[in-house]
Amino acid sequence: MAKDRAARAAELAEEARERAEEAYEAARGAVEDGLDEAHRYMKRQWRERPVAVAATTLGVGLMIGLLLGSRR
C-alpha cells in the first residue's frame, strides 16, 4: 500500500515536472518572439525617423538620470 502511494507520488511528480518544462519552453519562445519583433520595430523606426528616435532616447535617459540622481 505504501509502495503504491510512493510510486503514484513519483509518477505525479514526474508528470508535473514535464508539464512545467513544457510551459517554460512555451513562455521562453513567446518572449524571444516578442523581443525579435520589438527589435525589428525599433530598427524600422530608426531608419524612418532617426531624429525622433534619438530625441526620445535622450529624453528617456534624461528622465531616468533625474530620477536616479534626485536626493529624495
PDB file with one MODEL, atoms N, CA, C and O in Angstrom:
MODEL        1
ATOM      1  N   MET A   1       0.821  -1.185   0.000  1.00  0.00           N
ATOM      2  CA  MET A   1       0.000   0.000   0.000  1.00  0.00           C
ATOM      3  C   MET A   1       0.871   1.257   0.000  1.00  0.00           C
ATOM      4  O   MET A   1       0.654   2.161  -0.807  1.00  0.00           O
ATOM      5  N   ALA A   2       1.846   1.319   0.892  1.00  0.00           N
ATOM      6  CA  ALA A   2       2.728   2.482   0.956  1.00  0.00           C
ATOM      7  C   ALA A   2       3.577   2.577  -0.310  1.00  0.00           C
ATOM      8  O   ALA A   2       3.871   3.672  -0.789  1.00  0.00           O
ATOM      9  N   LYS A   3       3.973   1.407  -0.851  1.00  0.00           N
ATOM     10  CA  LYS A   3       4.762   1.420  -2.080  1.00  0.00           C
ATOM     11  C   LYS A   3       3.937   1.952  -3.253  1.00  0.00           C
ATOM     12  O   LYS A   3       4.452   2.665  -4.114  1.00  0.00           O
ATOM     13  N   ASP A   4       2.643   1.595  -3.273  1.00  0.00           N
ATOM     14  CA  ASP A   4       1.761   2.099  -4.328  1.00  0.00           C
ATOM     15  C   ASP A   4       1.625   3.616  -4.255  1.00  0.00           C
ATOM     16  O   ASP A   4       1.655   4.305  -5.274  1.00  0.00           O
ATOM     17  N   ARG A   5       1.475   4.122  -3.041  1.00  0.00           N
ATOM     18  CA  ARG A   5       1.361   5.574  -2.854  1.00  0.00           C
ATOM     19  C   ARG A   5       2.645   6.281  -3.270  1.00  0.00           C
ATOM     20  O   ARG A   5       2.605   7.326  -3.919  1.00  0.00           O
ATOM     21  N   ALA A   6       3.772   5.709  -2.897  1.00  0.00           N
ATOM     22  CA  ALA A   6       5.056   6.309  -3.246  1.00  0.00           C
ATOM     23  C   ALA A   6       5.257   6.290  -4.761  1.00  0.00           C
ATOM     24  O   ALA A   6       5.737   7.266  -5.337  1.00  0.00           O
ATOM     25  N   ALA A   7       4.894   5.197  -5.395  1.00  0.00           N
ATOM     26  CA  ALA A   7       5.024   5.097  -6.849  1.00  0.00           C
ATOM     27  C   ALA A   7       4.099   6.102  -7.529  1.00  0.00           C
ATOM     28  O   ALA A   7       4.489   6.746  -8.503  1.00  0.00           O
ATOM     29  N   ARG A   8       2.880   6.236  -7.020  1.00  0.00           N
ATOM     30  CA  ARG A   8       1.923   7.199  -7.592  1.00  0.00           C
ATOM     31  C   ARG A   8       2.423   8.630  -7.397  1.00  0.00           C
ATOM     32  O   ARG A   8       2.303   9.459  -8.299  1.00  0.00           O
ATOM     33  N   ALA A   9       2.980   8.916  -6.230  1.00  0.00           N
ATOM     34  CA  ALA A   9       3.515  10.255  -5.965  1.00  0.00           C
ATOM     35  C   ALA A   9       4.686  10.552  -6.900  1.00  0.00           C
ATOM     36  O   ALA A   9       4.818  11.671  -7.395  1.00  0.00           O
ATOM     37  N   ALA A  10       5.528   9.562  -7.139  1.00  0.00           N
ATOM     38  CA  ALA A  10       6.650   9.750  -8.052  1.00  0.00           C
ATOM     39  C   ALA A  10       6.151   9.992  -9.467  1.00  0.00           C
ATOM     40  O   ALA A  10       6.709  10.814 -10.194  1.00  0.00           O
ATOM     41  N   GLU A  11       5.100   9.277  -9.859  1.00  0.00           N
ATOM     42  CA  GLU A  11       4.500   9.464 -11.177  1.00  0.00           C
ATOM     43  C   GLU A  11       3.951  10.874 -11.334  1.00  0.00           C
ATOM     44  O   GLU A  11       4.170  11.533 -12.351  1.00  0.00           O
ATOM     45  N   LEU A  12       3.234  11.322 -10.313  1.00  0.00           N
ATOM     46  CA  LEU A  12       2.651  12.657 -10.356  1.00  0.00           C
ATOM     47  C   LEU A  12       3.742  13.739 -10.389  1.00  0.00           C
ATOM     48  O   LEU A  12       3.612  14.744 -11.088  1.00  0.00           O
ATOM     49  N   ALA A  13       4.799  13.518  -9.635  1.00  0.00           N
ATOM     50  CA  ALA A  13       5.899  14.481  -9.619  1.00  0.00           C
ATOM     51  C   ALA A  13       6.567  14.552 -10.989  1.00  0.00           C
ATOM     52  O   ALA A  13       6.894  15.642 -11.460  1.00  0.00           O
ATOM     53  N   GLU A  14       6.769  13.429 -11.619  1.00  0.00           N
ATOM     54  CA  GLU A  14       7.373  13.395 -12.956  1.00  0.00           C
ATOM     55  C   GLU A  14       6.471  14.086 -13.971  1.00  0.00           C
ATOM     56  O   GLU A  14       6.945  14.838 -14.822  1.00  0.00           O
ATOM     57  N   GLU A  15       5.169  13.829 -13.876  1.00  0.00           N
ATOM     58  CA  GLU A  15       4.221  14.465 -14.782  1.00  0.00           C
ATOM     59  C   GLU A  15       4.203  15.979 -14.586  1.00  0.00           C
ATOM     60  O   GLU A  15       4.138  16.728 -15.561  1.00  0.00           O
ATOM     61  N   ALA A  16       4.260  16.428 -13.347  1.00  0.00           N
ATOM     62  CA  ALA A  16       4.286  17.862 -13.054  1.00  0.00           C
ATOM     63  C   ALA A  16       5.568  18.493 -13.587  1.00  0.00           C
ATOM     64  O   ALA A  16       5.539  19.603 -14.120  1.00  0.00           O
ATOM     65  N   ARG A  17       6.687  17.796 -13.449  1.00  0.00           N
ATOM     66  CA  ARG A  17       7.960  18.310 -13.951  1.00  0.00           C
ATOM     67  C   ARG A  17       7.913  18.467 -15.466  1.00  0.00           C
ATOM     68  O   ARG A  17       8.374  19.474 -16.003  1.00  0.00           O
ATOM     69  N   GLU A  18       7.363  17.484 -16.146  1.00  0.00           N
ATOM     70  CA  GLU A  18       7.257  17.542 -17.605  1.00  0.00           C
ATOM     71  C   GLU A  18       6.369  18.696 -18.052  1.00  0.00           C
ATOM     72  O   GLU A  18       6.695  19.405 -19.004  1.00  0.00           O
ATOM     73  N   ARG A  19       5.251  18.881 -17.364  1.00  0.00           N
ATOM     74  CA  ARG A  19       4.354  19.995 -17.698  1.00  0.00           C
ATOM     75  C   ARG A  19       5.031  21.343 -17.445  1.00  0.00           C
ATOM     76  O   ARG A  19       4.877  22.279 -18.230  1.00  0.00           O
ATOM     77  N   ALA A  20       5.775  21.434 -16.356  1.00  0.00           N
ATOM     78  CA  ALA A  20       6.473  22.677 -16.045  1.00  0.00           C
ATOM     79  C   ALA A  20       7.524  22.981 -17.104  1.00  0.00           C
ATOM     80  O   ALA A  20       7.682  24.134 -17.506  1.00  0.00           O
ATOM     81  N   GLU A  21       8.237  21.966 -17.558  1.00  0.00           N
ATOM     82  CA  GLU A  21       9.227  22.165 -18.612  1.00  0.00           C
ATOM     83  C   GLU A  21       8.571  22.632 -19.905  1.00  0.00           C
ATOM     84  O   GLU A  21       9.094  23.520 -20.579  1.00  0.00           O
ATOM     85  N   GLU A  22       7.437  22.047 -20.254  1.00  0.00           N
ATOM     86  CA  GLU A  22       6.720  22.451 -21.463  1.00  0.00           C
ATOM     87  C   GLU A  22       6.253  23.897 -21.362  1.00  0.00           C
ATOM     88  O   GLU A  22       6.366  24.662 -22.320  1.00  0.00           O
ATOM     89  N   ALA A  23       5.727  24.269 -20.192  1.00  0.00           N
ATOM     90  CA  ALA A  23       5.263  25.646 -20.001  1.00  0.00           C
ATOM     91  C   ALA A  23       6.430  26.622 -20.080  1.00  0.00           C
ATOM     92  O   ALA A  23       6.301  27.701 -20.657  1.00  0.00           O
ATOM     93  N   TYR A  24       7.564  26.247 -19.502  1.00  0.00           N
ATOM     94  CA  TYR A  24       8.749  27.096 -19.548  1.00  0.00           C
ATOM     95  C   TYR A  24       9.214  27.303 -20.981  1.00  0.00           C
ATOM     96  O   TYR A  24       9.522  28.429 -21.373  1.00  0.00           O
ATOM     97  N   GLU A  25       9.269  26.250 -21.757  1.00  0.00           N
ATOM     98  CA  GLU A  25       9.705  26.353 -23.147  1.00  0.00           C
ATOM     99  C   GLU A  25       8.738  27.211 -23.967  1.00  0.00           C
ATOM    100  O   GLU A  25       9.166  28.007 -24.803  1.00  0.00           O
ATOM    101  N   ALA A  26       7.446  27.050 -23.728  1.00  0.00           N
ATOM    102  CA  ALA A  26       6.458  27.855 -24.456  1.00  0.00           C
ATOM    103  C   ALA A  26       6.610  29.334 -24.104  1.00  0.00           C
ATOM    104  O   ALA A  26       6.571  30.193 -24.985  1.00  0.00           O
ATOM    105  N   ALA A  27       6.782  29.626 -22.819  1.00  0.00           N
ATOM    106  CA  ALA A  27       6.949  31.016 -22.396  1.00  0.00           C
ATOM    107  C   ALA A  27       8.237  31.603 -22.946  1.00  0.00           C
ATOM    108  O   ALA A  27       8.271  32.756 -23.376  1.00  0.00           O
ATOM    109  N   ARG A  28       9.282  30.816 -22.931  1.00  0.00           N
ATOM    110  CA  ARG A  28      10.574  31.285 -23.449  1.00  0.00           C
ATOM    111  C   ARG A  28      10.466  31.622 -24.936  1.00  0.00           C
ATOM    112  O   ARG A  28      10.983  32.646 -25.382  1.00  0.00           O
ATOM    113  N   GLY A  29       9.804  30.773 -25.688  1.00  0.00           N
ATOM    114  CA  GLY A  29       9.614  31.022 -27.109  1.00  0.00           C
ATOM    115  C   GLY A  29       8.803  32.284 -27.355  1.00  0.00           C
ATOM    116  O   GLY A  29       9.113  33.056 -28.262  1.00  0.00           O
ATOM    117  N   ALA A  30       7.763  32.498 -26.551  1.00  0.00           N
ATOM    118  CA  ALA A  30       6.938  33.688 -26.713  1.00  0.00           C
ATOM    119  C   ALA A  30       7.736  34.958 -26.412  1.00  0.00           C
ATOM    120  O   ALA A  30       7.597  35.963 -27.110  1.00  0.00           O
ATOM    121  N   VAL A  31       8.559  34.909 -25.388  1.00  0.00           N
ATOM    122  CA  VAL A  31       9.388  36.071 -25.041  1.00  0.00           C
ATOM    123  C   VAL A  31      10.395  36.351 -26.139  1.00  0.00           C
ATOM    124  O   VAL A  31      10.587  37.503 -26.527  1.00  0.00           O
ATOM    125  N   GLU A  32      11.037  35.313 -26.644  1.00  0.00           N
ATOM    126  CA  GLU A  32      12.013  35.502 -27.721  1.00  0.00           C
ATOM    127  C   GLU A  32      11.353  36.071 -28.967  1.00  0.00           C
ATOM    128  O   GLU A  32      11.921  36.941 -29.627  1.00  0.00           O
ATOM    129  N   ASP A  33      10.154  35.586 -29.298  1.00  0.00           N
ATOM    130  CA  ASP A  33       9.432  36.115 -30.455  1.00  0.00           C
ATOM    131  C   ASP A  33       9.091  37.587 -30.250  1.00  0.00           C
ATOM    132  O   ASP A  33       9.217  38.395 -31.170  1.00  0.00           O
ATOM    133  N   GLY A  34       8.660  37.927 -29.046  1.00  0.00           N
ATOM    134  CA  GLY A  34       8.327  39.318 -28.745  1.00  0.00           C
ATOM    135  C   GLY A  34       9.536  40.228 -28.836  1.00  0.00           C
ATOM    136  O   GLY A  34       9.448  41.344 -29.349  1.00  0.00           O
ATOM    137  N   LEU A  35      10.666  39.748 -28.336  1.00  0.00           N
ATOM    138  CA  LEU A  35      11.884  40.551 -28.406  1.00  0.00           C
ATOM    139  C   LEU A  35      12.348  40.727 -29.848  1.00  0.00           C
ATOM    140  O   LEU A  35      12.806  41.804 -30.229  1.00  0.00           O
ATOM    141  N   ASP A  36      12.231  39.694 -30.630  1.00  0.00           N
ATOM    142  CA  ASP A  36      12.603  39.804 -32.049  1.00  0.00           C
ATOM    143  C   ASP A  36      11.723  40.827 -32.754  1.00  0.00           C
ATOM    144  O   ASP A  36      12.211  41.647 -33.532  1.00  0.00           O
ATOM    145  N   GLU A  37      10.433  40.774 -32.480  1.00  0.00           N
ATOM    146  CA  GLU A  37       9.507  41.723 -33.104  1.00  0.00           C
ATOM    147  C   GLU A  37       9.814  43.153 -32.654  1.00  0.00           C
ATOM    148  O   GLU A  37       9.795  44.071 -33.474  1.00  0.00           O
ATOM    149  N   ALA A  38      10.091  43.351 -31.383  1.00  0.00           N
ATOM    150  CA  ALA A  38      10.428  44.682 -30.877  1.00  0.00           C
ATOM    151  C   ALA A  38      11.720  45.198 -31.514  1.00  0.00           C
ATOM    152  O   ALA A  38      11.829  46.380 -31.840  1.00  0.00           O
ATOM    153  N   HIS A  39      12.688  44.312 -31.686  1.00  0.00           N
ATOM    154  CA  HIS A  39      13.948  44.704 -32.313  1.00  0.00           C
ATOM    155  C   HIS A  39      13.726  45.133 -33.760  1.00  0.00           C
ATOM    156  O   HIS A  39      14.274  46.143 -34.201  1.00  0.00           O
ATOM    157  N   ARG A  40      12.929  44.373 -34.496  1.00  0.00           N
ATOM    158  CA  ARG A  40      12.628  44.747 -35.885  1.00  0.00           C
ATOM    159  C   ARG A  40      11.903  46.092 -35.942  1.00  0.00           C
ATOM    160  O   ARG A  40      12.189  46.918 -36.809  1.00  0.00           O
ATOM    161  N   TYR A  41      10.969  46.308 -35.020  1.00  0.00           N
ATOM    162  CA  TYR A  41      10.226  47.567 -34.980  1.00  0.00           C
ATOM    163  C   TYR A  41      11.169  48.742 -34.716  1.00  0.00           C
ATOM    164  O   TYR A  41      11.079  49.774 -35.381  1.00  0.00           O
ATOM    165  N   MET A  42      12.067  48.584 -33.751  1.00  0.00           N
ATOM    166  CA  MET A  42      13.000  49.664 -33.422  1.00  0.00           C
ATOM    167  C   MET A  42      13.940  49.954 -34.593  1.00  0.00           C
ATOM    168  O   MET A  42      14.233  51.116 -34.874  1.00  0.00           O
ATOM    169  N   LYS A  43      14.409  48.927 -35.268  1.00  0.00           N
ATOM    170  CA  LYS A  43      15.274  49.143 -36.433  1.00  0.00           C
ATOM    171  C   LYS A  43      14.534  49.893 -37.532  1.00  0.00           C
ATOM    172  O   LYS A  43      15.090  50.787 -38.169  1.00  0.00           O
ATOM    173  N   ARG A  44      13.276  49.523 -37.748  1.00  0.00           N
ATOM    174  CA  ARG A  44      12.479  50.185 -38.777  1.00  0.00           C
ATOM    175  C   ARG A  44      12.245  51.651 -38.411  1.00  0.00           C
ATOM    176  O   ARG A  44      12.338  52.534 -39.263  1.00  0.00           O
ATOM    177  N   GLN A  45      11.942  51.898 -37.136  1.00  0.00           N
ATOM    178  CA  GLN A  45      11.734  53.273 -36.699  1.00  0.00           C
ATOM    179  C   GLN A  45      13.015  54.091 -36.825  1.00  0.00           C
ATOM    180  O   GLN A  45      12.970  55.258 -37.215  1.00  0.00           O
ATOM    181  N   TRP A  46      14.138  53.495 -36.502  1.00  0.00           N
ATOM    182  CA  TRP A  46      15.415  54.203 -36.586  1.00  0.00           C
ATOM    183  C   TRP A  46      15.706  54.610 -38.032  1.00  0.00           C
ATOM    184  O   TRP A  46      16.203  55.707 -38.282  1.00  0.00           O
ATOM    185  N   ARG A  47      15.393  53.714 -38.989  1.00  0.00           N
ATOM    186  CA  ARG A  47      15.613  54.035 -40.403  1.00  0.00           C
ATOM    187  C   ARG A  47      14.657  55.122 -40.881  1.00  0.00           C
ATOM    188  O   ARG A  47      15.049  55.996 -41.654  1.00  0.00           O
ATOM    189  N   GLU A  48      13.418  55.073 -40.431  1.00  0.00           N
ATOM    190  CA  GLU A  48      12.404  56.006 -40.913  1.00  0.00           C
ATOM    191  C   GLU A  48      12.443  57.353 -40.200  1.00  0.00           C
ATOM    192  O   GLU A  48      12.183  58.383 -40.822  1.00  0.00           O
ATOM    193  N   ARG A  49      12.762  57.364 -38.909  1.00  0.00           N
ATOM    194  CA  ARG A  49      12.707  58.588 -38.103  1.00  0.00           C
ATOM    195  C   ARG A  49      13.900  58.667 -37.145  1.00  0.00           C
ATOM    196  O   ARG A  49      13.713  58.583 -35.931  1.00  0.00           O
ATOM    197  N   PRO A  50      15.100  58.824 -37.655  1.00  0.00           N
ATOM    198  CA  PRO A  50      16.271  58.798 -36.775  1.00  0.00           C
ATOM    199  C   PRO A  50      16.300  59.938 -35.756  1.00  0.00           C
ATOM    200  O   PRO A  50      16.724  59.729 -34.620  1.00  0.00           O
ATOM    201  N   VAL A  51      15.862  61.126 -36.137  1.00  0.00           N
ATOM    202  CA  VAL A  51      15.898  62.257 -35.203  1.00  0.00           C
ATOM    203  C   VAL A  51      14.889  62.047 -34.076  1.00  0.00           C
ATOM    204  O   VAL A  51      15.197  62.311 -32.914  1.00  0.00           O
ATOM    205  N   ALA A  52      13.711  61.584 -34.405  1.00  0.00           N
ATOM    206  CA  ALA A  52      12.685  61.348 -33.380  1.00  0.00           C
ATOM    207  C   ALA A  52      13.125  60.265 -32.405  1.00  0.00           C
ATOM    208  O   ALA A  52      12.928  60.396 -31.197  1.00  0.00           O
ATOM    209  N   VAL A  53      13.718  59.202 -32.924  1.00  0.00           N
ATOM    210  CA  VAL A  53      14.174  58.118 -32.053  1.00  0.00           C
ATOM    211  C   VAL A  53      15.306  58.609 -31.146  1.00  0.00           C
ATOM    212  O   VAL A  53      15.318  58.305 -29.954  1.00  0.00           O
ATOM    213  N   ALA A  54      16.254  59.364 -31.703  1.00  0.00           N
ATOM    214  CA  ALA A  54      17.363  59.882 -30.895  1.00  0.00           C
ATOM    215  C   ALA A  54      16.845  60.834 -29.826  1.00  0.00           C
ATOM    216  O   ALA A  54      17.298  60.783 -28.683  1.00  0.00           O
ATOM    217  N   ALA A  55      15.895  61.709 -30.184  1.00  0.00           N
ATOM    218  CA  ALA A  55      15.345  62.647 -29.205  1.00  0.00           C
ATOM    219  C   ALA A  55      14.585  61.914 -28.103  1.00  0.00           C
ATOM    220  O   ALA A  55      14.698  62.263 -26.928  1.00  0.00           O
ATOM    221  N   THR A  56      13.821  60.913 -28.477  1.00  0.00           N
ATOM    222  CA  THR A  56      13.081  60.131 -27.481  1.00  0.00           C
ATOM    223  C   THR A  56      14.034  59.412 -26.543  1.00  0.00           C
ATOM    224  O   THR A  56      13.831  59.406 -25.329  1.00  0.00           O
ATOM    225  N   THR A  57      15.063  58.814 -27.096  1.00  0.00           N
ATOM    226  CA  THR A  57      16.054  58.110 -26.274  1.00  0.00           C
ATOM    227  C   THR A  57      16.745  59.073 -25.324  1.00  0.00           C
ATOM    228  O   THR A  57      16.953  58.759 -24.152  1.00  0.00           O
ATOM    229  N   LEU A  58      17.096  60.233 -25.827  1.00  0.00           N
ATOM    230  CA  LEU A  58      17.730  61.244 -24.983  1.00  0.00           C
ATOM    231  C   LEU A  58      16.795  61.672 -23.855  1.00  0.00           C
ATOM    232  O   LEU A  58      17.216  61.805 -22.706  1.00  0.00           O
ATOM    233  N   GLY A  59      15.530  61.885 -24.190  1.00  0.00           N
ATOM    234  CA  GLY A  59      14.555  62.281 -23.176  1.00  0.00           C
ATOM    235  C   GLY A  59      14.348  61.225 -22.110  1.00  0.00           C
ATOM    236  O   GLY A  59      14.283  61.542 -20.923  1.00  0.00           O
ATOM    237  N   VAL A  60      14.245  59.988 -22.519  1.00  0.00           N
ATOM    238  CA  VAL A  60      14.071  58.893 -21.556  1.00  0.00           C
ATOM    239  C   VAL A  60      15.313  58.783 -20.666  1.00  0.00           C
ATOM    240  O   VAL A  60      15.202  58.610 -19.453  1.00  0.00           O
ATOM    241  N   GLY A  61      16.485  58.886 -21.278  1.00  0.00           N
ATOM    242  CA  GLY A  61      17.719  58.835 -20.492  1.00  0.00           C
ATOM    243  C   GLY A  61      17.810  59.977 -19.505  1.00  0.00           C
ATOM    244  O   GLY A  61      18.259  59.786 -18.374  1.00  0.00           O
ATOM    245  N   LEU A  62      17.390  61.162 -19.916  1.00  0.00           N
ATOM    246  CA  LEU A  62      17.397  62.317 -19.016  1.00  0.00           C
ATOM    247  C   LEU A  62      16.449  62.091 -17.844  1.00  0.00           C
ATOM    248  O   LEU A  62      16.801  62.366 -16.697  1.00  0.00           O
ATOM    249  N   MET A  63      15.254  61.594 -18.128  1.00  0.00           N
ATOM    250  CA  MET A  63      14.277  61.341 -17.055  1.00  0.00           C
ATOM    251  C   MET A  63      14.796  60.295 -16.070  1.00  0.00           C
ATOM    252  O   MET A  63      14.659  60.465 -14.858  1.00  0.00           O
ATOM    253  N   ILE A  64      15.379  59.235 -16.572  1.00  0.00           N
ATOM    254  CA  ILE A  64      15.934  58.202 -15.700  1.00  0.00           C
ATOM    255  C   ILE A  64      17.063  58.782 -14.861  1.00  0.00           C
ATOM    256  O   ILE A  64      17.149  58.531 -13.659  1.00  0.00           O
ATOM    257  N   GLY A  65      17.934  59.565 -15.509  1.00  0.00           N
ATOM    258  CA  GLY A  65      19.029  60.195 -14.785  1.00  0.00           C
ATOM    259  C   GLY A  65      18.548  61.123 -13.696  1.00  0.00           C
ATOM    260  O   GLY A  65      19.108  61.127 -12.600  1.00  0.00           O
ATOM    261  N   LEU A  66      17.511  61.919 -13.973  1.00  0.00           N
ATOM    262  CA  LEU A  66      16.964  62.809 -12.960  1.00  0.00           C
ATOM    263  C   LEU A  66      16.332  62.033 -11.817  1.00  0.00           C
ATOM    264  O   LEU A  66      16.486  62.404 -10.653  1.00  0.00           O
ATOM    265  N   LEU A  67      15.621  60.957 -12.140  1.00  0.00           N
ATOM    266  CA  LEU A  67      15.000  60.163 -11.080  1.00  0.00           C
ATOM    267  C   LEU A  67      16.041  59.482 -10.203  1.00  0.00           C
ATOM    268  O   LEU A  67      15.905  59.453  -8.980  1.00  0.00           O
ATOM    269  N   LEU A  68      17.070  58.941 -10.822  1.00  0.00           N
ATOM    270  CA  LEU A  68      18.092  58.246 -10.050  1.00  0.00           C
ATOM    271  C   LEU A  68      19.023  59.229  -9.320  1.00  0.00           C
ATOM    272  O   LEU A  68      19.591  58.900  -8.278  1.00  0.00           O
ATOM    273  N   GLY A  69      19.167  60.418  -9.871  1.00  0.00           N
ATOM    274  CA  GLY A  69      20.068  61.393  -9.271  1.00  0.00           C
ATOM    275  C   GLY A  69      19.409  62.271  -8.213  1.00  0.00           C
ATOM    276  O   GLY A  69      20.095  63.044  -7.543  1.00  0.00           O
ATOM    277  N   SER A  70      18.102  62.166  -8.052  1.00  0.00           N
ATOM    278  CA  SER A  70      17.420  63.005  -7.058  1.00  0.00           C
ATOM    279  C   SER A  70      17.834  62.552  -5.671  1.00  0.00           C
ATOM    280  O   SER A  70      18.124  61.377  -5.447  1.00  0.00           O
ATOM    281  N   ARG A  71      17.858  63.491  -4.750  1.00  0.00           N
ATOM    282  CA  ARG A  71      18.345  63.201  -3.395  1.00  0.00           C
ATOM    283  C   ARG A  71      17.206  62.811  -2.448  1.00  0.00           C
ATOM    284  O   ARG A  71      17.406  62.801  -1.233  1.00  0.00           O
ATOM    285  N   ARG A  72      16.061  62.500  -2.952  1.00  0.00           N
ATOM    286  CA  ARG A  72      14.925  62.137  -2.103  1.00  0.00           C
ATOM    287  C   ARG A  72      14.956  60.712  -1.713  1.00  0.00           C
ATOM    288  O   ARG A  72      14.067  60.248  -0.998  1.00  0.00           O
TER     289      ARG A  72
ENDMDL
END
